[in-house]
């Protein structure tokens, strides 16, 4: 749980949207934060926390936290 909270706090630095996530087929997407605005240091930490960049859809995703 603490890894997810840490990741969400990193995302919070870049925006506070009303509907920030979307889960589909056991994948959690962070749909409101473009990877282009996130610092390289934060991207590295997010990767350690199991959030990856989806360049095609311009968002972050994780297999670790998603469920449908």
C-alpha positions, 0 to 999 in steps of 0.5 A: 500500500505504501508504494502506491501512496508514494507513487500517487504523491509523485503524480500529485506534484504534477496535477490534481485531477478529479478522475486521475485513474482508469483500470482496465484488464488488470492495468491501472492507468494514470490518465491525467499526467503526461509523462512529458511533464514528469522529471526524469528523477520522478520517472525513475522512481515511478518505474521502481514503484511499477509505473511505466510510461506508455508512449503511444497513449501518453500516460503511465500504467501499472500491472501491479495495482490495477484490477477489473 
